[in-house]
Amino acid sequence: MHLALCQYAIELFEQPHDYREHLESLIEQAARRGAELLVMPEYSSLVMTGQMPTDVRGDLHASIAALQSMLPAWLEQCEALAKRFGVYLVPGSAPVLDDDGVYRNRAWMFGPSGLVGTQDKLIMTRFEREHWGIEGGSGLQVFDTALGKLGILICYDNEFPMAARLLAEQGVDLIVSPSCTDTESGYYRVRTGARARALENQIAVAVSPTVGEAAWSQALDYNYGRAGLYVPADIGMPSSGVVAQSEHITIDRSSWLHVELDLSAIAALRDDGQVLLRRDWPEQFDPARMYVIEK
């Protein structure tokens, strides 16, 4: 599999056609290099709020309310690009106002034939929960594609082991993680979580982050992150478990991290690795062995 992970710089596009050309050019750039699966970051859709009047795009709640009318055209373009280039595309996520009146952070996956499915973020960060009013979704989707079984865990969800475990038990070989963090420590938390999930489940985890500053947006003001692909540290894999990551933690222009990924080589480790973490996972829940010895 040829995987392209976007390190997505937040830029201001005040005209709709400028943004549409930007998105098309970005996807075409990766597709022309042979990418089969393209991943963009969490809340990348919020770049479209730059088209709004300054008082709206600078307002945390007004901007996502106004974004709702823009999402159908955005999704239509994303689907058309996936079909045009014959790729699988995760164009990031967006805050979506559902019929129950609640905003949820939703990611989409499109394929050469159209929409494959969606995945909501399950666990909200303090910012989303306490300031933004975005609530967690429920349920984990397994995307059965021509490239293999894939899963999506949005940013913070990767810091909790059981979500990835459930996907792994359903046969998922690669989890993609659209991410948006506004501090360096946030980036390292996501990176650490992704590496841990890859190790525990003997799968691959790929991260696509936002980067750069956007003084015009309360939601996307500061962004730090590196695109990266992480695997178990085991036979035939990098000793660090880091297959590749972008060089800098923030940049001014979006770029793609291109990586070749052999899912069968990772799957083989689950049967004959130096360690068998997936096999041994249940042992930690054995109450006959795992208990605190009282002094």
N, C-alpha and C positions, 0 to 999 in steps of 0.2 A: 504494500500500500504506500502510495506517495501522499504524505500528509503535509498540509500547509497550515501553520498556526500564525494568526495575525497578532502582531504587537501594534495595537491600533492607537494612533495619536489623535487626540481630540482636537479637531479643527473647527473653525467657524465658517459655515456655509450659509449665507443669508438668502440665497436664491435657490428655489427648488431644483432647477435644472443643473446648478453647480453641484449640489449634493448627489443627484442621480448620476451625473457623469463621473463623479468621484467614486461612487460605489461600483459602478460598472467597470471603470478602469482598474480598480483594486482587484475585483474578482477575476477579470480577464488576465491580469498580470500573473496571478497564481495558476490559473488554469492553463495558460500558455506554456508554463514550465512543467506541466504534467501532473499537477495536483489532482488527486481523486477525491480527497476529503478536505474541505476548507472550513476552518473554525475561526469565528470572530468573537469578540468578548461580550461579557455581560453589559447591558445598558448601552451598547453601541448605537442603538436606535435613537438615543437621546441627543445625538448630534443633530438630528432634524429639528430640535427645538431652537437651534440657531436661526431658523427661518422666521421665528415669531418676533413680535415687537419686543423691544428690550425689557419692558416692565413685565411681560409675560414669561419670557425665557429666563429671566432672573428670579422668578418666583417658584419655589420648590413645588408647591401644589398646583398652581395655575398652569405650569408648563406641562405636567403629565396629563392634566385634564385636557389641555389643548392638543396634546400629542395623539389622543385617541382617534381623531378624524384623519390623521395622517398615516396610521398604521396599515389600513387596507391597501393603499397604493404601494407602500414599502414592501409589504409581504408579497404583493403581486410582482414587483420588480425582482425580489429575491428568488421567487419561484421561477420566473422567466429566465433569470441568469443561470440557475442550476440546470434547467432544461437545455438552454442554448449551448452551454459548455459541457454538458453530460457529466456533471460532477455532483457529489454530495456536499451540501452547503449548510452549515450552522451559522446563520447571520447574526448571532448574538441573541440578546434578550431585550424585552421591553416590559414596562409596567402596563398591564392590561386590566381595564375595568370590566369585570365579569358581570353577568346578569344579576348576581346577588348584591351588587353595589360595592364589591370589594376589589381592590387592586391586588393583582398577583404578578410576580416577576416570572415571565414566560419565555422560554427558548423554543425555537423551531428547528426542524431538520427537513431540508428539501433534497430531493434526489433527481436523477435524470428524467423520472416520470412524474415529478411533482412532489406534493407534500408527503413526507413519510410519517411525521407525528410531531408532538410537542412535549415539553417537559417543564413543569413549574418548579421554581425553587421551593424547597421544603422548609428550611429553617432560616428565619430572618435575622439579620444583624441588628444591633441596637439602633443604628441610624434608620434602617428601613422600618423597624417596628415602632420606635419611639418618636421619630421626627417626621417620617414620610407617610406613615399609615398604610404601608404595604404588608399584606399578610401572606403567610406560607400556604403553599398548595399541598396536595396529598397525592400519593401514588408515584411509583417509579415505572418509567417506560423502557422497554427493551426494543431497540430499533434493529430489526433484522434486515440487513442490507446485503448487497452483492459483495461488499468488502468484509463482512463479518457482522457479528452481533455487537452493537455499540450502545453505550449509555451516556447520559448527560447528567452531570452534577454541577450546578451553578455555584461557583465561588465558595461561599461559606459552607455549603453542604459537603464539600470535600474534607472539612475538618472533623467530620463525624464518621466513625468507622462503619457503623451498621448499614448506612445507605449503600456504600460501595459493596459491602459484603452481600447484601440482597441481590444486587445486580450481578455480582460474580457468580452467585449460586444459580442464577438464571442463564448462565453461559456467556455473559458479556466478556469480551476480550480487551476492549478499549473503552475507557471513560474519557470523554472530552469535558473540559471544565472552562466555560466562559467565565472570565473574572474581571472584577472592577474593585480596586482597593485604593484608598486615598492616602496611605502612609507606607513607608518602606516596611514597617513591621507587619502591616496587613499583607503585603506581598509575600513576605517570608512565611507567614502563617499558612497561606494558601499553598505555597511551594512545599512546605514541610508536610502538610496534609496530603498533597498529591503523591509525594514520594512514599509516605507511609501506606497509603491505600494501594499503591503499586506493589510494595513489599508484602503486605499482609495477604493480598489476594492473588499474587503472582500474575498480574495483568499489567497493561500499559495505561498510563494516565497522561493526558495532554492538556496543557493550560494555554489559553489565549487571553491576554490582559489589555486593559486600557492604559495609556500613558499620556503624560503631558498635562498642561494647565489650561483651564478654561475659566477665566475670571467672569465670563458672562453667564455662567451656569452654577447655581447652588448645588446641583446634583453631581456635576462632573468637574468640580473646581480643581482638584488635585488628583493625579493618577500616577501610580508607580507599579511596575511589573515587568517581568520577562516572560516571553513565550518559552515554553519548555516541554520536552517529552521525557517522561520518567518510567523506568521499568524496574523489575527486581534486580538487585545486585547479585548476580549468579552466573553460572556457566554460559559463556558466549556473549554476555552482556557487559556493559561498562562496569568497572569495579565500584564506581560511585552510584550506579543506577541512573545517572543522568546521561541520556542519549545525546541531547542537544538542548541548548537554550540560547536566546538572543543575548547579544554582548552587553548591552546597556540597560539600566533599569528605567530609563525614560529617554524618549527621543522626540523630535519635532515633526517627523513624517512617518506615516504608517509603513510597516515593512512586514514581510512574510518570513517565517522560519520554515524552511523546507526540510523534511525528514523522510527517509525510507524506513518503513516499519514492517517487520516480518512477524505477524501474530502467531504463526505456527511455531516459531522458535521459542516464543515466550510460553506458549501452551505446553511445549515439551518439558519445560522446567517443572510443571506441576506434577509430572510423572517421574522425573529423574533429575531433579535439581540437587544442589549441594544440601539444601534444606527444603522441607516440604511444608511451608507455612499454611497453605490452604488445607492440606490433609490434617495438620495438627491443630488447626484453629479450635475445634470443639473442646480440646483438653483444658483450655483455660476456664471453661464453665463447669468442670467436674467438681461438685461440692465435696466429694470424698478426698480430693487432692488439693483444691484451692481454698484454703481457709487460713485465718490468722491464728497463729499459735500463741495462746495466752501464756504470759510469764508466770 
